Amino acid sequence: MIAKVRPGKGAFLLGMLAIVASVAAVGALLRNMQSSPVAGTTGTLLIYSSTDEDHFATILSSFKQANPAIRVVYKSLPARDVYDRTRNEIDRGQPGADLVISSSMDLQIKLVNDRYAQPYSSPHRVHLPNWAVWKNEAYAVTSEPIVIGYNKRLLARNAVPTSHDELAAMLHGDPARFRNRIGLYDPQQSPTGYMYIRQDLHVDNDNWDLIGGIGRAGPRLFTSTKEMIDRVSAGDLIFAYNIIGSYALQRAKTDANFGVIVPRDYVLIGSRVALISRTAMNPGAAQQFLDFMLSAKGQQLLNKNNMIPLRADAAHGDWGLGGANERAIHVGPALMADLDRVNQERFFSKWKSSMGRSLNAQAESQKQGEESNEKPTIDESVS
């Protein structure tokens, strides 16, 4: 006996199978669109970045050569402006950046957390350390040591400190020698500098002793690694504390006056973090540029500007990190804890106490300079 199937039931089953197949096909299409840039992308790619354009010149030039149909507009801004402009333009529904790159890792994570970025599953993610990506929205594109710069003419080789504790002991032992001769980021003006100091304290809370030693010596505060390097080279400063290693090591290769200390107790490893704006006008081009930076070729090009490749299969230069205790700053939500208002107020209360009279003296000096229409000594360019 042959079972009979009613036409209505058979048609219903076939219809359901067709719907399931269609949903699966659409899902596969969406996943494919997310994991690979749009082929033949053209138009303008607008990038906001806290990195000087000349520091990215090699990779920009190579990308343009490989993608002549894409017009790249690269705007170098202070890290705070990168964050504020991105956020404000999206809030107001104004056209803005397609790709946002910043050394202020915590502010990038906050943009992702507050839904100012869009997800993209880069095919290069499998080659990156686990700590370098968060939610397929924030991607570390470099890894760079946070180092100490010093003037070789003003400090004998056998007197160069090799750790945070040795530097603290030197400053506490003879603060008068280093009066106004130490430079560091102003954490109240530079979000990148604020993050570095907070990360120091997460590694070792005893670093408040070092901050106190810097305060006793009366530091000069800046918002730019490059400005600090220039002041060290000129002999205005003996030390520049917590500066970005790519700038420092590049300068040390050509400047006989400038030396670099990679602390041996630990060395922070910071990153420039990239995200694709939620309202990107050209997300395909943003995906292509991000993939190019994360590719083996892109990482090698970044390495030419002393930015350590994240990929193990990319050629690495001689960074002098052998034996250093590397402490990578992880890309993820933990970075936002230091942006909490209560935590910030607690930090700055102790910071101001540690800096003491030096902050008041610098504020008064800056005020007098503004009143006399002189150019401020603090560089407001790129963090």
C-alpha positions in Angstrom: 0.0 0.0 0.0 1.3 3.3 -1.0 0.7 6.2 1.4 -0.9 9.3 -0.1 0.3 12.8 0.7 -2.2 15.5 0.4 -1.1 18.3 -2.0 -1.7 21.0 0.6 0.6 19.4 3.1 3.3 18.7 0.5 3.2 22.3 -0.7 3.4 23.6 2.9 6.6 21.5 3.6 8.2 22.6 0.3 7.4 26.2 1.2 8.9 25.9 4.6 12.1 24.4 3.2 12.3 27.2 0.7 12.0 29.8 3.5 14.7 28.1 5.6 17.0 27.9 2.6 16.4 31.6 1.8 17.1 32.7 5.4 20.3 30.6 5.4 21.4 32.2 2.1 20.7 35.7 3.4 22.6 34.9 6.6 25.6 33.6 4.6 25.5 36.7 2.4 25.5 39.0 5.4 28.4 37.2 7.0 30.3 37.3 3.8 29.7 41.1 3.5 30.9 41.6 7.0 34.1 39.5 6.6 35.3 40.9 3.3 35.5 44.5 2.0 33.3 45.5 -0.9 35.1 44.6 -4.2 36.0 47.5 -6.4 35.6 50.1 -3.7 36.0 53.7 -4.9 35.4 57.1 -3.5 36.9 59.0 -0.6 38.2 57.4 2.6 38.3 59.9 5.5 40.6 58.9 8.4 40.9 60.7 11.7 44.2 59.8 13.5 46.3 60.9 16.4 49.4 59.7 14.5 51.4 62.2 12.6 50.9 61.7 8.8 54.7 61.4 8.2 54.7 58.5 10.6 52.1 56.7 8.5 53.4 58.0 5.2 54.8 54.7 4.0 51.7 52.7 4.5 49.5 55.5 3.1 51.6 55.7 0.0 51.5 51.9 -0.5 47.7 51.7 0.0 47.1 54.5 -2.5 49.3 52.8 -5.0 47.4 49.5 -4.6 44.0 51.2 -4.5 44.1 54.1 -7.0 40.3 54.4 -7.1 40.2 55.4 -3.4 41.0 59.0 -2.5 42.5 59.0 1.0 42.0 62.0 3.2 44.1 61.7 6.4 43.5 64.2 9.2 46.1 64.2 12.0 44.5 65.5 15.2 45.2 65.4 19.0 43.9 62.3 20.6 41.2 64.2 22.5 40.0 65.9 19.3 39.9 62.5 17.5 37.5 61.3 20.2 35.4 64.5 20.5 35.0 65.1 16.8 34.0 61.5 16.1 31.4 61.5 18.8 30.0 64.9 18.1 29.6 64.4 14.3 27.8 61.1 14.8 25.5 62.6 17.4 24.6 65.5 15.1 24.2 63.3 12.1 27.0 65.0 10.2 29.4 63.3 7.8 32.6 62.3 9.5 35.4 59.9 9.5 35.2 56.4 8.0 38.1 55.1 10.0 39.3 56.3 13.4 42.8 55.6 14.7 44.1 56.7 18.1 46.9 55.9 20.6 44.4 56.7 23.4 43.2 53.2 23.7 40.7 53.8 26.4 38.8 56.5 24.5 38.6 54.2 21.5 37.1 51.4 23.7 34.6 53.9 25.0 33.5 54.8 21.5 33.0 51.1 20.8 31.1 50.6 24.1 28.9 53.6 23.4 28.0 52.3 19.9 30.0 54.7 17.8 31.7 51.9 15.9 30.4 49.1 13.6 31.6 45.5 13.6 33.8 44.0 11.0 35.3 40.5 11.0 38.7 41.0 9.5 40.2 37.9 7.9 43.5 38.9 9.5 42.2 38.5 13.1 43.4 34.9 13.3 47.0 36.2 13.1 46.6 38.7 16.0 47.0 38.2 19.7 43.8 37.6 21.6 44.3 40.9 23.5 44.5 42.9 20.3 40.8 42.8 19.3 37.5 43.5 21.1 34.1 42.7 19.7 35.3 42.8 16.1 35.1 46.6 16.4 38.3 47.7 18.1 41.6 46.5 16.5 45.1 47.2 17.7 47.2 47.8 14.6 50.6 48.3 16.3 52.4 47.3 19.5 54.8 49.9 20.8 56.9 50.1 24.0 56.4 53.1 26.3 59.9 54.2 27.1 62.1 56.9 28.7 64.2 59.3 26.6 67.3 60.9 27.9 70.1 63.3 26.8 73.3 61.4 26.3 75.5 64.5 26.8 73.9 65.3 30.1 73.9 61.8 31.6 76.9 59.5 31.9 76.4 56.0 30.5 77.0 54.4 33.9 74.4 56.7 35.5 71.5 55.8 33.2 68.7 54.2 35.2 67.5 50.8 34.0 64.2 50.5 35.8 61.4 52.6 37.3 62.7 52.1 40.8 66.2 53.3 39.8 64.8 56.4 38.2 62.7 57.1 41.3 65.8 56.7 43.5 67.8 59.1 41.3 65.1 61.8 41.4 64.6 61.5 45.2 68.3 61.5 45.8 69.1 64.8 44.0 65.9 66.6 43.0 67.7 70.0 42.5 69.8 68.5 39.7 66.7 67.6 37.7 64.7 70.8 38.5 62.7 71.7 35.4 64.7 69.1 33.4 62.1 66.2 33.3 59.3 66.1 30.8 56.2 63.9 30.8 52.7 64.0 29.4 50.2 66.2 31.2 47.5 63.7 32.2 44.9 66.5 32.5 45.4 67.6 28.9 46.6 64.4 27.2 44.3 61.3 27.4 47.1 59.2 26.1 49.4 60.4 28.9 46.7 59.8 31.5 46.3 56.2 30.3 50.0 55.5 30.5 50.3 56.7 34.1 47.2 54.8 35.1 48.6 51.7 33.5 51.9 52.2 35.4 49.9 52.2 38.6 48.0 49.0 37.6 51.3 47.2 37.1 52.8 48.5 40.4 51.0 50.9 42.8 54.5 51.7 44.2 55.0 53.9 41.1 53.4 56.7 43.2 56.9 56.9 44.6 58.3 57.6 41.2 55.5 60.2 40.5 56.4 61.8 43.8 60.1 61.9 42.8 59.1 63.6 39.5 57.0 66.0 41.4 59.9 67.0 43.7 62.1 67.7 40.8 59.5 70.0 39.2 58.6 68.5 35.8 57.5 70.3 32.6 54.3 68.9 31.2 53.5 68.3 27.5 50.9 66.9 25.2 53.3 65.5 22.6 56.0 62.9 22.5 57.7 64.6 19.6 57.9 67.9 21.5 59.5 66.1 24.5 62.0 64.4 22.2 63.0 67.7 20.7 63.5 69.3 24.2 65.6 66.3 25.3 67.8 66.5 22.2 68.3 70.2 22.7 69.4 69.8 26.3 66.4 71.6 27.8 65.4 68.3 29.4 67.5 65.4 30.8 64.6 62.9 30.8 61.3 62.4 29.0 59.2 59.9 30.9 56.5 57.6 29.3 57.0 58.5 25.7 55.9 56.5 22.6 58.6 54.1 21.6 58.2 54.4 17.8 58.9 58.1 17.8 61.7 57.7 20.3 63.5 54.8 18.6 63.3 56.4 15.2 64.9 59.6 16.6 67.6 57.7 18.4 68.8 56.2 15.1 69.8 59.6 13.7 70.3 61.8 16.8 73.6 61.4 18.7 72.2 63.4 21.6 69.1 61.3 22.2 69.0 57.9 23.9 66.2 55.5 24.8 65.7 53.5 28.1 63.6 50.4 27.9 62.9 49.7 31.6 63.9 46.2 32.6 61.5 45.8 35.5 58.6 46.1 33.0 57.8 48.0 29.9 54.3 48.9 28.9 53.3 48.0 25.3 50.7 50.4 24.0 48.9 50.2 20.6 47.2 52.5 18.1 43.6 51.2 18.0 41.5 51.5 14.9 37.7 51.3 14.5 35.2 51.9 11.7 32.7 54.6 12.4 29.1 53.5 12.8 28.0 56.1 10.2 31.0 55.7 7.9 30.1 56.9 4.4 32.6 54.5 2.8 32.8 51.5 5.1 34.2 49.3 2.3 37.2 51.5 1.9 37.7 51.6 5.7 37.6 47.8 5.8 40.2 47.7 3.0 42.6 50.1 4.8 42.2 48.2 8.1 42.9 44.9 6.4 45.9 46.4 4.7 47.4 47.6 8.0 46.8 44.2 9.6 48.2 42.2 6.6 51.7 40.9 6.8 52.8 43.5 4.2 51.1 46.3 6.1 52.7 45.3 9.4 56.1 45.2 7.8 55.5 48.7 6.4 54.6 49.9 9.9 57.7 48.3 11.2 59.8 50.5 9.0 58.5 53.4 11.1 59.4 51.5 14.3 55.9 50.2 15.1 56.3 46.6 16.2 54.2 44.2 14.1 51.5 42.4 16.0 51.7 39.4 13.6 54.2 36.7 14.3 54.6 36.1 10.6 55.7 39.7 9.9 59.4 40.7 9.9 60.4 42.4 13.2 63.1 45.0 13.6 65.7 45.2 16.4 63.7 46.9 19.1 66.1 46.2 22.0 63.4 44.5 24.0 65.3 41.3 24.6 64.8 40.3 28.2 62.3 43.1 28.9 59.2 42.3 31.0 56.6 43.3 28.4 53.2 44.2 29.7 50.7 44.7 26.9 47.8 47.0 27.4 44.9 44.9 26.4 42.2 46.1 24.1 39.0 45.7 26.0 36.4 47.1 28.5 38.8 47.1 31.5 40.3 50.3 30.1 37.1 52.2 30.7 37.5 51.8 34.5 40.0 54.6 34.6 37.5 56.9 32.8 35.0 56.6 35.6 34.6 60.1 37.1 35.1 58.9 40.7 38.3 57.1 39.8 39.6 60.1 37.9 38.9 62.5 40.8 40.7 60.2 43.2 43.7 59.9 40.9 44.0 63.7 40.2 43.7 64.5 43.8 46.7 62.4 44.6 48.5 63.5 41.4 48.2 67.2 42.3 49.5 66.4 45.8 52.5 64.6 44.3 53.3 67.3 41.9 52.9 70.0 44.6 54.2 73.5 43.8 55.5 72.6 40.3 51.9 72.5 38.9 51.1 75.9 40.3 54.4 77.4 39.0 53.8 76.0 35.5 50.2 77.2 35.5 51.3 80.7 36.5 54.1 80.7 33.9 51.6 79.7 31.2 49.1 82.4 32.3 51.8 85.1 32.1 52.8 83.9 28.6 49.2 84.1 27.4 48.8 87.6 28.9 51.9 88.8 27.0 50.7 87.1 23.8 53.6 84.7 23.7 53.4 81.3 22.2 52.7 78.7 24.9 55.5 76.3 25.7 53.1 73.3 25.6 52.7 71.8 22.1 49.0 71.1 21.4 49.7 68.9 18.3 49.6 65.1 18.3 49.6 62.9 21.3 
